[in-house]
Amino acid sequence: MAYPGPPRKVNSLIRYIAVAVVILTGLFFFKHSAYSLSAPQYLGTAPTTEQEPLAPPAEAERPFVEAPPPPPEPTPAKVHAIDTLIADADKRFDEMMKKECHDLKCAAAEYRKRRGRHPPPGFDTWFKFAQDNGAVIVEDFFDQIHHDLAPFWGFHPAQMRKEASNFEMNINIRNKKASAESEWFWTQIWLNLTQTVEHLLPDMDIALNAMDEPRIVVPWEEINEYMDIERQTRNMPPAADVIQTYNNLPPPTEGDPDMEVVSKDWEDDLPYWKIASRGCHPESLARKAEIMEDFSHSPSLSLAHANPHTYRGYVSNYSQSTDFCHQPDLQGLHGALIHPLSVSATSQMFPLFGGSKLSTNNEILLPAPMYWMGGERFSGGNDHGGAWAEKMDHVIWRGVATGGRNTEDNWKGFQRHRFVAMTNATQVSRAESWEAIPQNFALPSSQYDLAAQHENRLGEWISEWADTGFVDLMCEPQQDNGTCEYTGNYFAVTPGMKMGDQFDRKYLPDIDGNSFSGRYRGFLMSTSLPIKATLFKEWHDSRLVAWKHFVPMDNRFLDFWGIMQYFLGYEGEKTRIESHDAEAQKIANAGQIWANRVLRKEDMQIYVLRLLLEYARLSDERRELMGYVQDLM
């Protein structure tokens, strides 16, 4: 017998329920779809195959905010990605330190092994100076020098001398005395540094970049030709044939009458990506990418192009993370690439020294003036912070809204604006509750498995530990009292805080300004933990190990919340995550101890002396026969 079915009243009730479910479901998906049309792209994980430049990740089509899933079951057996990265950093540092030399013979042998040449004349004098000043001597520490100078083996020595002696700003060394005509404060600081080792230097002229921004971007194809020559000229002639002295030079004003200074054809094109990307490999994503012209919209934030330098979402190759050639999306996420404060660039190769540079720039790096000058603003003074246990479990950042020339039509992509917005509890909570669409950031990817996000209290969690703000909004055009009419609705001007007072907090993010921030050395020498994101190279990069001496952060900052959950842990209604305070303290202490061994002023002197001996050899026509060989005789 057939089942008669439910009574008529029950049938009606079922129909009403079914209709209501269909209507509510439709409204839910309509709301989410409409919201996602105007919201920044959802943060997806990087695809496993290479995409077309600037193509969004597969997850980008998902709604901006997912309904929070139930709290995950605890998985204590799973090793956190950061634990793996810290362990790997310890191993890499230990391997590097096995190469430390304690005598001249070892140092010269390591040089020949790593460089394929004899050391420059005066290498013995350099080694004694380094040893007398308590240096840690590892040949790897000087890789930046050889990266900067190697292309000049394909450049004529006489042309090098002519360009340097005739540049608008330079330091001249003759008869063991350094001098400079320019009174520009950077020149005078670099002159002071050079004068501390002038008695050990041969004659030379040093052209200086006085701008915040680097200026030389030679096309990759041309640099590659220079590097081919460098490789071809590597040789170690018999000791008996080696020249161990430098030539004396005529006064700078005389120079070589047969050489002409090449016109630099200074460029001021915008967007700066047009200039910066020509230093990338022709097959790189940066060279293939469509050039962004419109920066007025909310930036597209995804992890798609971070995959080559990350491990499970966290930076695993710090040097590669600072290279934008595989990251075309960064052209809209960093002020130096959107609109630098000033643009005066050239594609002409010549020896120009500066304090920092992008990965495609061709300047020769010196320690930055503010590092040599010191002072409370960049060092924090003599107080480097108290004991770790006495510090607050807070993130602290204060700064000016620099990064380039921010305007009403481009500020949303600027790195400092993005970082301050995403660490503002109110802005994050409004995005989390659908009250407002973020102007310049996006909520975290599910890859980072943030407990606070699962419990829909990400903004509330951030309010427990984040203290970030601008002391000046740097409006264009400038306004009074540090305010700005087009960013004032999103950022308040916050009272400043001395760096020494910031050291009372445990976590110190370091975010690029117009170029590098200048605070990094001070942060490293404190007892707090630096969290570093940058696109700029500096003189000391080869001697610092990420996850051993500092915490690296991707330039999109999407990993920042995950970094903080790892170190701070989480206490919620349903979830408890253990902190890794001991690991944070370990890195902070290791960074301070190491900075006090390899980032001292004495280390700057040692680096500059070594750099200028190499540079002087390159500027000599006899360079292929010049070297130090006393240890072989």
NUDOTOR-976858 format. One line per field, with one value per residue (C-alpha): residue number from 1; residue in three letters; z, x, y. Coordinates in Angstrom, 1 decimal. Each point is the difference from the previous one (the first is absolute). Layout:
N
i: [NUM|...] $
aa: [ALA|...] $
Z: [Z|...] $
X: [X|...] $
Y: [Y|...] $
This chain:
633
i: [1|2|3|4|5|6|7|8|9|10|11|12|13|14|15|16|17|18|19|20|21|22|23|24|25|26|27|28|29|30|31|32|33|34|35|36|37|38|39|40|41|42|43|44|45|46|47|48|49|50|51|52|53|54|55|56|57|58|59|60|61|62|63|64|65|66|67|68|69|70|71|72|73|74|75|76|77|78|79|80|81|82|83|84|85|86|87|88|89|90|91|92|93|94|95|96|97|98|99|100|101|102|103|104|105|106|107|108|109|110|111|112|113|114|115|116|117|118|119|120|121|122|123|124|125|126|127|128|129|130|131|132|133|134|135|136|137|138|139|140|141|142|143|144|145|146|147|148|149|150|151|152|153|154|155|156|157|158|159|160|161|162|163|164|165|166|167|168|169|170|171|172|173|174|175|176|177|178|179|180|181|182|183|184|185|186|187|188|189|190|191|192|193|194|195|196|197|198|199|200|201|202|203|204|205|206|207|208|209|210|211|212|213|214|215|216|217|218|219|220|221|222|223|224|225|226|227|228|229|230|231|232|233|234|235|236|237|238|239|240|241|242|243|244|245|246|247|248|249|250|251|252|253|254|255|256|257|258|259|260|261|262|263|264|265|266|267|268|269|270|271|272|273|274|275|276|277|278|279|280|281|282|283|284|285|286|287|288|289|290|291|292|293|294|295|296|297|298|299|300|301|302|303|304|305|306|307|308|309|310|311|312|313|314|315|316|317|318|319|320|321|322|323|324|325|326|327|328|329|330|331|332|333|334|335|336|337|338|339|340|341|342|343|344|345|346|347|348|349|350|351|352|353|354|355|356|357|358|359|360|361|362|363|364|365|366|367|368|369|370|371|372|373|374|375|376|377|378|379|380|381|382|383|384|385|386|387|388|389|390|391|392|393|394|395|396|397|398|399|400|401|402|403|404|405|406|407|408|409|410|411|412|413|414|415|416|417|418|419|420|421|422|423|424|425|426|427|428|429|430|431|432|433|434|435|436|437|438|439|440|441|442|443|444|445|446|447|448|449|450|451|452|453|454|455|456|457|458|459|460|461|462|463|464|465|466|467|468|469|470|471|472|473|474|475|476|477|478|479|480|481|482|483|484|485|486|487|488|489|490|491|492|493|494|495|496|497|498|499|500|501|502|503|504|505|506|507|508|509|510|511|512|513|514|515|516|517|518|519|520|521|522|523|524|525|526|527|528|529|530|531|532|533|534|535|536|537|538|539|540|541|542|543|544|545|546|547|548|549|550|551|552|553|554|555|556|557|558|559|560|561|562|563|564|565|566|567|568|569|570|571|572|573|574|575|576|577|578|579|580|581|582|583|584|585|586|587|588|589|590|591|592|593|594|595|596|597|598|599|600|601|602|603|604|605|606|607|608|609|610|611|612|613|614|615|616|617|618|619|620|621|622|623|624|625|626|627|628|629|630|631|632|633] $
aa: [MET|ALA|TYR|PRO|GLY|PRO|PRO|ARG|LYS|VAL|ASN|SER|LEU|ILE|ARG|TYR|ILE|ALA|VAL|ALA|VAL|VAL|ILE|LEU|THR|GLY|LEU|PHE|PHE|PHE|LYS|HIS|SER|ALA|TYR|SER|LEU|SER|ALA|PRO|GLN|TYR|LEU|GLY|THR|ALA|PRO|THR|THR|GLU|GLN|GLU|PRO|LEU|ALA|PRO|PRO|ALA|GLU|ALA|GLU|ARG|PRO|PHE|VAL|GLU|ALA|PRO|PRO|PRO|PRO|PRO|GLU|PRO|THR|PRO|ALA|LYS|VAL|HIS|ALA|ILE|ASP|THR|LEU|ILE|ALA|ASP|ALA|ASP|LYS|ARG|PHE|ASP|GLU|MET|MET|LYS|LYS|GLU|CYS|HIS|ASP|LEU|LYS|CYS|ALA|ALA|ALA|GLU|TYR|ARG|LYS|ARG|ARG|GLY|ARG|HIS|PRO|PRO|PRO|GLY|PHE|ASP|THR|TRP|PHE|LYS|PHE|ALA|GLN|ASP|ASN|GLY|ALA|VAL|ILE|VAL|GLU|ASP|PHE|PHE|ASP|GLN|ILE|HIS|HIS|ASP|LEU|ALA|PRO|PHE|TRP|GLY|PHE|HIS|PRO|ALA|GLN|MET|ARG|LYS|GLU|ALA|SER|ASN|PHE|GLU|MET|ASN|ILE|ASN|ILE|ARG|ASN|LYS|LYS|ALA|SER|ALA|GLU|SER|GLU|TRP|PHE|TRP|THR|GLN|ILE|TRP|LEU|ASN|LEU|THR|GLN|THR|VAL|GLU|HIS|LEU|LEU|PRO|ASP|MET|ASP|ILE|ALA|LEU|ASN|ALA|MET|ASP|GLU|PRO|ARG|ILE|VAL|VAL|PRO|TRP|GLU|GLU|ILE|ASN|GLU|TYR|MET|ASP|ILE|GLU|ARG|GLN|THR|ARG|ASN|MET|PRO|PRO|ALA|ALA|ASP|VAL|ILE|GLN|THR|TYR|ASN|ASN|LEU|PRO|PRO|PRO|THR|GLU|GLY|ASP|PRO|ASP|MET|GLU|VAL|VAL|SER|LYS|ASP|TRP|GLU|ASP|ASP|LEU|PRO|TYR|TRP|LYS|ILE|ALA|SER|ARG|GLY|CYS|HIS|PRO|GLU|SER|LEU|ALA|ARG|LYS|ALA|GLU|ILE|MET|GLU|ASP|PHE|SER|HIS|SER|PRO|SER|LEU|SER|LEU|ALA|HIS|ALA|ASN|PRO|HIS|THR|TYR|ARG|GLY|TYR|VAL|SER|ASN|TYR|SER|GLN|SER|THR|ASP|PHE|CYS|HIS|GLN|PRO|ASP|LEU|GLN|GLY|LEU|HIS|GLY|ALA|LEU|ILE|HIS|PRO|LEU|SER|VAL|SER|ALA|THR|SER|GLN|MET|PHE|PRO|LEU|PHE|GLY|GLY|SER|LYS|LEU|SER|THR|ASN|ASN|GLU|ILE|LEU|LEU|PRO|ALA|PRO|MET|TYR|TRP|MET|GLY|GLY|GLU|ARG|PHE|SER|GLY|GLY|ASN|ASP|HIS|GLY|GLY|ALA|TRP|ALA|GLU|LYS|MET|ASP|HIS|VAL|ILE|TRP|ARG|GLY|VAL|ALA|THR|GLY|GLY|ARG|ASN|THR|GLU|ASP|ASN|TRP|LYS|GLY|PHE|GLN|ARG|HIS|ARG|PHE|VAL|ALA|MET|THR|ASN|ALA|THR|GLN|VAL|SER|ARG|ALA|GLU|SER|TRP|GLU|ALA|ILE|PRO|GLN|ASN|PHE|ALA|LEU|PRO|SER|SER|GLN|TYR|ASP|LEU|ALA|ALA|GLN|HIS|GLU|ASN|ARG|LEU|GLY|GLU|TRP|ILE|SER|GLU|TRP|ALA|ASP|THR|GLY|PHE|VAL|ASP|LEU|MET|CYS|GLU|PRO|GLN|GLN|ASP|ASN|GLY|THR|CYS|GLU|TYR|THR|GLY|ASN|TYR|PHE|ALA|VAL|THR|PRO|GLY|MET|LYS|MET|GLY|ASP|GLN|PHE|ASP|ARG|LYS|TYR|LEU|PRO|ASP|ILE|ASP|GLY|ASN|SER|PHE|SER|GLY|ARG|TYR|ARG|GLY|PHE|LEU|MET|SER|THR|SER|LEU|PRO|ILE|LYS|ALA|THR|LEU|PHE|LYS|GLU|TRP|HIS|ASP|SER|ARG|LEU|VAL|ALA|TRP|LYS|HIS|PHE|VAL|PRO|MET|ASP|ASN|ARG|PHE|LEU|ASP|PHE|TRP|GLY|ILE|MET|GLN|TYR|PHE|LEU|GLY|TYR|GLU|GLY|GLU|LYS|THR|ARG|ILE|GLU|SER|HIS|ASP|ALA|GLU|ALA|GLN|LYS|ILE|ALA|ASN|ALA|GLY|GLN|ILE|TRP|ALA|ASN|ARG|VAL|LEU|ARG|LYS|GLU|ASP|MET|GLN|ILE|TYR|VAL|LEU|ARG|LEU|LEU|LEU|GLU|TYR|ALA|ARG|LEU|SER|ASP|GLU|ARG|ARG|GLU|LEU|MET|GLY|TYR|VAL|GLN|ASP|LEU|MET] $
Z: [0.0|-0.9|2.8|0.3|0.7|2.7|0.9|-2.1|2.8|0.1|-3.7|0.1|2.7|-1.9|-3.1|2.0|1.5|-3.4|-1.5|2.9|-0.3|-3.7|0.5|2.8|-1.9|-3.0|2.1|1.7|-3.3|-1.6|2.9|-0.1|-3.8|-0.1|2.8|-1.8|-3.2|1.6|2.7|-0.3|-1.2|2.5|1.1|-1.6|0.1|-2.8|-2.9|-0.7|-3.7|-1.3|-1.0|-2.4|1.6|2.6|-0.5|3.3|1.8|-0.4|3.3|-1.0|-1.3|3.5|2.2|1.8|3.4|0.7|2.6|2.9|0.2|3.3|2.0|-1.3|2.0|1.7|-1.8|2.4|-2.2|-2.9|-0.1|-0.5|-3.2|2.2|2.1|-3.1|-1.3|3.4|0.0|-3.6|0.9|2.9|-2.4|-2.7|2.6|1.4|-3.5|-0.7|3.2|-0.8|-2.6|2.5|-0.4|2.8|-2.0|-3.2|-1.9|0.5|-1.0|-3.2|-0.9|0.7|-2.2|-3.0|0.5|0.0|-2.5|-2.5|0.3|2.2|2.7|-0.8|1.0|3.6|1.0|2.8|1.3|-0.1|1.9|2.7|0.4|0.2|2.5|2.2|0.1|1.1|-3.2|-0.8|-3.3|-2.3|-3.7|-0.6|1.9|-3.0|-2.7|-0.5|-1.0|-2.7|-1.2|-0.3|-1.6|-2.3|-3.1|0.0|-1.2|-3.3|0.3|-1.0|3.0|-1.5|-0.6|3.7|1.2|-2.4|1.1|3.7|0.0|-2.1|1.9|1.7|3.5|1.0|2.4|-1.2|1.6|-0.8|1.9|2.8|0.6|-0.7|-0.9|-1.5|-1.3|0.6|3.4|-0.4|3.3|-1.5|-1.8|3.2|2.0|-2.7|-0.1|3.8|-0.3|-2.9|2.0|2.7|-2.4|-2.4|1.1|-1.4|-3.3|-3.5|-2.2|-1.3|-0.7|1.4|-1.6|2.5|-0.4|2.2|-0.6|2.1|-3.1|-2.0|-3.5|-2.4|-1.7|-2.8|-2.2|1.0|-3.5|0.4|3.5|-1.2|-2.6|2.7|2.2|-2.9|-0.2|3.8|-0.2|-2.9|1.8|3.2|0.4|2.5|-1.7|1.6|3.1|-1.7|-2.7|2.4|0.5|3.7|-0.1|-1.1|-2.4|1.2|-1.7|-1.3|1.7|-0.7|-2.1|-2.6|-0.6|-3.3|-3.0|-2.4|1.9|-0.2|2.7|-1.5|0.0|2.6|-1.7|3.4|-0.1|2.1|-1.5|2.0|1.0|1.2|-0.8|-3.6|1.2|2.8|-1.9|-2.9|2.4|0.2|-2.2|-3.3|0.7|3.6|1.0|0.7|-3.6|-1.5|2.3|-1.1|1.4|2.5|-0.6|2.3|3.7|1.2|0.7|3.0|-0.6|-1.0|2.7|-0.4|0.7|-3.6|-0.6|3.5|-0.6|-1.2|3.2|2.6|1.9|1.0|-0.2|1.9|-1.5|-0.5|-2.4|1.3|-2.7|-2.7|1.8|-0.5|-3.7|-1.9|-3.3|0.6|1.8|-2.5|2.4|2.1|-2.5|1.6|3.6|0.7|-0.2|-1.5|-3.0|-0.1|0.3|1.6|1.8|-2.8|-3.2|-1.7|-1.6|-2.7|-2.0|-0.4|2.0|2.2|3.5|2.5|3.7|2.1|3.3|-1.4|-3.3|-1.5|-1.4|-3.6|0.9|-0.8|2.8|2.2|3.6|2.9|3.6|0.1|1.6|2.8|1.2|0.2|1.5|2.7|2.2|2.0|-3.0|-1.9|2.9|3.0|1.9|2.6|1.4|-2.1|2.2|3.1|0.7|-2.4|2.9|0.9|-3.5|-1.1|-2.4|-2.5|-3.6|-0.2|-3.1|-0.4|-3.2|-2.7|-2.9|-2.4|-2.6|-2.9|-1.1|1.1|-1.6|0.0|-2.9|1.1|3.8|0.3|-1.2|2.2|2.4|3.2|-0.6|-0.6|3.2|2.3|-1.4|0.4|3.6|0.9|2.1|-1.0|-3.7|0.2|2.1|-2.4|-2.9|2.0|0.8|-3.5|1.1|-2.4|-2.9|0.7|-2.1|-0.1|1.6|0.0|2.8|0.5|-2.2|1.6|-0.6|3.3|2.0|2.4|3.0|0.5|-3.5|0.6|3.0|-1.9|2.4|-2.1|0.6|3.7|0.2|-1.9|2.6|2.7|-1.4|-2.9|0.5|-3.4|-1.4|-2.1|1.6|-3.3|-3.0|-2.5|-2.2|-3.6|0.1|3.6|2.6|3.5|3.1|-1.9|-1.2|-3.5|-1.5|-2.1|2.7|3.1|0.0|0.3|2.1|3.1|0.8|3.0|2.5|-0.7|2.2|0.5|-1.3|3.5|1.3|-2.7|1.3|2.9|-2.4|-1.3|-3.7|-2.4|-3.6|-2.4|-3.1|-3.0|-0.3|-3.0|-0.2|3.0|3.3|1.8|3.3|-0.7|1.6|3.1|0.2|-0.4|2.8|2.3|2.2|-2.0|-3.1|-3.4|-2.6|-3.4|-3.4|-2.7|-3.7|0.7|0.2|2.6|0.7|2.8|-1.6|-0.6|3.8|1.3|0.0|-0.1|2.8|1.9|0.5|-1.0|-1.3|-3.7|-1.3|-3.6|-1.5|-0.3|3.8|-0.3|2.2|2.8|1.9|-0.2|1.3|3.0|0.7|0.1|2.5|2.1|-0.1|0.4|2.8|-1.3|1.0|-1.8|-0.9|1.8|-1.9|1.9|-0.4|-1.2|2.2|0.6|-3.7|-0.4|2.9|-1.5|-3.4|1.7|2.2|-2.9|-2.2|2.7|0.8|-3.7|-0.9|2.8|-1.7|-3.7|-0.3|2.1|-1.3|-0.2|-2.4|-2.2|-0.1|-0.9|-2.7|-1.6|0.1|-1.7|-2.5|-1.0|-0.5|-2.4|-1.7|-0.4|-1.7|-2.4|-0.9|-1.0|-3.6|1.5|2.0|-1.4|1.2|3.4|3.2|3.4|-0.2|2.9|1.6|-3.1|-0.2] $
X: [0.0|1.3|1.1|-2.8|2.4|-0.1|-3.3|-1.0|1.0|3.5|0.3|-0.8|2.5|2.7|-0.7|0.2|3.3|1.4|-1.0|1.6|3.2|0.3|-0.7|2.5|2.7|-0.5|0.3|3.2|1.7|-1.2|1.4|3.4|0.2|-0.8|2.5|2.8|-0.4|1.4|2.2|3.7|0.8|-0.1|3.5|0.7|2.9|2.5|-0.8|2.6|0.4|1.3|-2.8|-0.2|1.4|-2.4|-2.6|-1.8|0.2|-2.7|-1.6|-0.4|-3.5|-1.2|-1.8|2.1|-0.9|-0.9|-2.5|2.3|0.5|-0.2|3.2|2.4|0.9|3.4|2.8|3.0|2.1|0.1|3.2|-0.7|1.7|1.8|1.5|1.4|1.4|1.6|1.7|1.2|1.4|2.0|1.6|0.8|1.6|2.1|1.1|1.0|2.0|2.0|1.7|1.3|3.7|2.4|3.1|1.1|0.8|-3.5|-1.6|1.9|-0.7|-3.7|0.0|1.6|-2.4|-3.1|1.1|2.2|2.7|2.8|-1.1|0.7|3.3|-0.1|-2.0|2.5|-0.4|-3.8|0.2|2.2|-2.4|-3.0|1.7|1.3|-3.6|-1.4|-1.9|-1.6|1.6|-2.1|0.4|-3.7|-0.5|1.4|-2.1|-1.8|3.2|0.6|-3.6|0.3|3.4|0.0|-1.5|2.8|2.4|-1.7|0.4|3.1|2.1|0.8|-3.7|-0.7|2.5|-1.3|-3.6|0.8|2.2|-2.5|-3.2|-2.0|0.8|3.0|2.8|3.6|2.9|3.6|3.1|-1.9|-2.3|-3.8|-1.8|-3.3|-1.1|-3.7|-1.5|-3.0|-0.5|0.0|3.3|1.5|-1.0|1.4|3.1|0.4|-0.3|2.6|2.4|0.2|1.7|1.6|3.5|-0.5|-1.5|1.6|-1.0|-3.6|-3.2|-3.3|-3.2|-2.9|-3.8|-1.5|-3.6|-2.2|-0.8|2.6|0.6|1.6|-1.9|2.0|-2.0|0.6|1.3|2.8|0.9|0.1|2.6|2.1|-0.3|1.1|3.2|0.4|-0.1|2.4|2.5|0.2|3.5|2.8|3.3|3.2|1.1|3.2|-2.1|-2.5|0.2|-0.6|-0.1|-2.5|0.7|0.0|-2.6|0.2|-2.2|-3.8|-0.4|2.6|-1.2|0.5|-0.2|-0.7|-3.2|-3.4|-2.7|-3.0|-3.3|-2.3|-3.3|-1.7|-3.5|-3.1|-2.5|-3.0|-1.0|3.5|-0.7|0.9|3.5|0.5|-1.1|2.4|2.7|-1.9|0.6|-1.9|-2.0|-0.9|-3.6|0.9|1.2|-3.1|-2.6|-2.4|1.2|-2.5|-1.0|-3.1|0.6|-3.2|-1.8|0.5|3.1|-0.3|1.6|0.7|2.8|0.2|3.5|1.4|0.3|3.6|1.3|-2.3|-0.6|-3.7|-0.6|3.1|3.2|2.6|2.3|0.4|2.4|-2.4|-3.0|1.7|0.3|-3.1|0.9|-2.2|-2.6|-1.8|-2.8|2.4|0.0|-3.3|0.9|3.1|0.4|3.5|-1.5|-3.2|1.4|3.4|0.5|2.3|1.0|3.3|1.2|2.3|0.7|3.7|2.4|2.5|1.4|-2.4|0.0|-3.1|-1.6|-2.7|-1.4|-2.7|1.0|0.3|2.0|3.7|1.3|3.0|-1.2|1.6|-1.3|-2.8|0.8|-2.5|1.7|3.4|-1.5|-2.0|-2.1|-3.2|-2.3|1.6|1.6|-2.2|2.9|1.9|-3.0|-0.6|-2.9|-0.4|-0.4|-2.4|-2.3|-0.5|-1.1|-3.7|-1.3|-0.7|0.8|1.0|0.5|0.2|1.0|-0.8|-2.2|3.0|0.8|-0.1|-2.3|-3.4|-3.0|-3.8|0.2|2.8|0.3|-1.9|3.0|2.7|1.6|-0.2|-3.7|-0.8|1.8|-1.5|-3.5|0.2|1.3|-2.9|-2.5|-2.9|0.6|0.5|-3.2|-2.0|1.2|-0.6|-3.6|-0.8|-0.4|2.6|2.1|3.7|1.6|3.5|0.2|-1.8|-0.8|2.3|0.1|-1.3|3.6|1.1|-2.8|-0.5|-2.0|-1.2|-1.4|-1.8|-1.7|-0.8|2.0|3.1|-0.3|-0.5|3.1|2.1|-1.1|1.6|3.5|0.3|1.1|0.7|-0.5|1.2|1.5|-0.4|-2.2|2.3|-2.8|0.7|-0.2|1.2|-2.6|0.4|0.5|0.7|-3.5|-1.3|-3.4|0.0|1.3|-1.3|-3.2|2.1|3.0|0.4|3.2|1.5|2.5|3.6|2.0|3.8|1.7|1.3|-3.5|-1.1|2.5|-2.3|-2.1|1.0|-0.7|1.3|-1.2|2.4|-1.8|1.7|-0.3|1.2|2.7|1.2|-1.3|3.3|-1.3|1.2|3.4|-1.5|-2.8|2.6|2.1|-3.0|-1.3|-3.2|-0.9|0.2|-2.5|1.4|-1.7|2.0|0.8|3.3|3.5|2.5|3.7|-0.5|-2.5|2.6|0.8|-3.6|-2.1|-3.8|-1.8|3.4|0.6|-3.4|-3.4|-0.6|-3.3|-1.4|-0.5|-3.8|-0.1|-2.5|2.1|0.2|-3.1|1.3|3.4|-1.7|-2.3|3.1|1.9|-2.9|-2.3|-3.7|-2.6|-3.6|-3.4|0.5|3.7|3.2|3.4|3.3|2.3|3.6|1.3|3.3|0.6|-0.5|2.4|2.5|0.0|0.0|3.0|1.9|-0.6|1.3|3.1|0.8|-0.6|2.4|2.6|-0.5|-1.9|2.3|1.5|3.3|-1.7|-1.1|3.6|1.2|-2.6|0.8|3.7|-0.4|-2.5|2.3|3.0|-2.0|-1.3|3.5|1.2|-2.9|0.8|3.6|0.9|2.3|-2.8|0.1|3.6|-0.5|-0.5|1.3|2.3|2.4|-1.6|1.0|3.6] $
Y: [0.0|3.4|2.3|2.7|2.8|2.7|1.7|3.1|2.5|-1.5|0.2|3.7|0.5|-1.7|2.1|3.2|-1.0|-1.0|3.3|1.9|-1.9|0.8|3.7|0.3|-1.9|2.2|3.2|-1.3|-0.7|3.2|2.0|-1.8|0.2|3.8|0.6|-1.9|2.0|3.1|-1.5|-0.7|-3.4|-2.8|-1.2|-3.3|-2.3|0.0|-2.4|-2.7|1.0|3.3|2.4|2.9|3.2|1.5|-2.8|-0.4|-3.4|-2.5|0.8|3.7|-0.8|-1.0|2.5|2.6|-1.5|-3.6|-1.1|-1.0|-3.7|-1.8|0.1|-2.7|-3.0|0.4|-1.7|0.1|-2.4|2.5|2.1|3.7|1.4|2.6|-2.7|-1.6|3.4|0.8|-3.4|0.4|3.5|-1.4|-2.6|2.6|2.3|-2.8|-1.1|3.6|0.4|-3.1|2.2|2.5|0.8|0.9|0.6|1.7|-3.1|-1.4|3.2|0.3|-3.6|0.4|3.1|-1.9|-2.9|2.2|2.7|-1.8|2.8|1.1|2.4|3.7|1.6|1.1|-3.0|-0.8|3.6|-0.4|-3.3|1.5|2.9|-2.3|-2.3|2.9|1.2|-3.3|-0.9|-3.3|-0.8|-2.2|0.5|-0.4|3.3|1.9|-1.4|3.3|1.7|-2.5|0.1|3.8|0.1|-3.1|1.7|2.6|-2.6|0.6|3.8|1.8|1.1|3.4|0.6|-0.9|2.6|2.7|-0.6|0.0|3.1|2.1|-0.9|2.7|-1.3|-2.0|-0.8|0.3|-1.9|1.1|-0.8|-1.7|3.0|0.0|3.2|1.3|3.3|-0.6|1.0|-2.2|-1.8|-3.5|0.8|1.3|-3.1|-2.4|2.2|-0.4|-3.8|-0.1|2.2|-2.6|-2.4|2.5|-0.8|-3.5|1.0|0.6|2.9|0.0|2.0|-1.1|1.3|0.2|-0.2|2.7|-1.0|-2.3|-2.0|-2.0|1.3|-2.6|-2.8|-1.5|-2.5|-3.6|-0.8|2.5|-1.1|-3.6|1.0|1.6|-3.1|-2.2|2.1|-0.3|-3.8|-0.1|2.2|-2.0|-1.3|-0.5|0.8|-1.4|1.8|1.2|1.9|1.7|3.8|0.7|3.9|2.6|2.9|3.6|2.2|3.6|2.7|-0.7|3.1|-1.2|-3.6|-1.8|2.5|-2.9|-1.0|1.7|-0.1|-1.9|1.8|-1.5|1.0|0.2|-1.3|1.0|-2.4|-1.3|-2.5|-0.9|-3.7|0.9|0.9|-2.5|-3.1|0.3|-1.4|-3.3|-3.0|0.4|-3.2|1.1|0.7|3.6|0.6|-1.8|1.7|2.7|3.3|1.4|3.6|0.4|-0.4|1.6|-3.3|-2.3|-2.1|-3.6|-2.1|-3.7|-2.5|-1.1|1.5|-0.7|-3.8|0.0|1.6|-1.5|-3.2|-0.6|3.7|1.3|1.4|-2.7|1.8|3.6|1.2|-1.2|1.6|3.4|-0.5|1.1|-1.6|-3.0|2.2|2.2|0.8|2.0|2.8|1.0|-0.8|2.1|3.8|-0.2|-1.8|2.0|3.6|0.6|3.2|1.0|-1.7|0.7|-3.3|-1.1|-3.1|0.9|-2.0|1.9|-0.5|1.8|-0.8|0.2|-1.3|-2.3|-1.3|-2.1|-3.4|1.3|3.1|0.2|2.2|-1.0|-0.3|1.9|-0.2|2.6|3.4|-0.4|-3.2|1.7|3.2|-1.8|2.2|-0.9|0.3|-2.9|-2.0|0.5|1.5|-1.9|-1.7|-3.1|-1.3|-2.0|-3.7|-1.9|-1.0|3.7|1.0|0.3|-2.7|2.8|0.9|3.7|2.1|3.8|1.8|2.5|-1.0|0.0|-2.6|2.3|2.8|-1.1|1.7|-0.2|-2.4|-2.4|-0.2|-3.3|-2.0|1.6|-2.4|2.0|0.9|-3.7|-1.1|2.6|-0.8|-3.8|0.4|2.4|-1.9|2.2|-0.3|-3.8|-0.4|2.0|-2.1|-3.2|0.9|1.2|3.6|1.4|-1.1|0.4|2.7|-1.4|-3.4|-3.4|-2.4|-3.0|-3.1|-3.2|-1.3|1.6|-1.7|3.0|-1.0|3.5|0.1|-3.3|1.5|3.2|2.2|0.8|3.7|-0.5|-2.2|2.6|2.6|-2.0|0.4|2.4|3.6|1.6|3.4|3.0|3.1|1.8|-0.9|1.7|1.4|1.1|3.0|0.4|0.9|1.4|-2.1|-3.1|-0.5|-1.0|0.6|-3.2|-2.5|1.7|-2.1|-3.1|1.0|2.2|1.9|-1.8|1.4|-1.0|-2.3|0.0|-3.2|-0.7|0.0|-2.4|-2.5|-0.6|-2.0|-3.4|0.3|2.6|-0.1|1.8|1.3|1.8|3.8|1.9|-2.6|-2.2|1.2|0.7|-1.6|-3.5|0.1|1.6|-2.6|-2.8|1.4|0.2|-2.8|-0.1|-2.0|1.7|-1.2|1.1|0.6|1.8|0.3|1.7|-1.5|1.2|-0.5|-2.5|-2.4|-2.8|-0.3|-0.2|-3.2|0.2|-1.9|-0.1|3.8|1.5|-1.1|0.6|1.1|-0.1|3.5|-0.7|-0.4|-2.8|-2.2|2.6|-1.3|-3.5|1.1|1.7|-3.0|-2.2|2.2|1.3|-3.0|0.4|-0.1|-0.2|-1.3|-3.3|-0.1|0.2|0.1|-0.1|3.0|-0.4|2.8|-1.9|-0.3|3.8|0.7|-2.4|1.9|3.4|-0.9|-1.6|3.0|2.4|-2.0|-0.4|3.6|1.0|-2.3|0.8|3.3|2.2|3.2|-1.9|-2.5|2.9|1.2|-3.5|-0.4|3.4|-0.7|-3.3|1.5|2.9|-2.2|-2.1|3.1|1.5|-3.2|0.1|3.6|-1.0|-1.1|-2.7|-1.5|-3.5|-0.3|1.7|-1.8|-1.1|-3.1|0.3|-3.1|-2.0|1.1] $
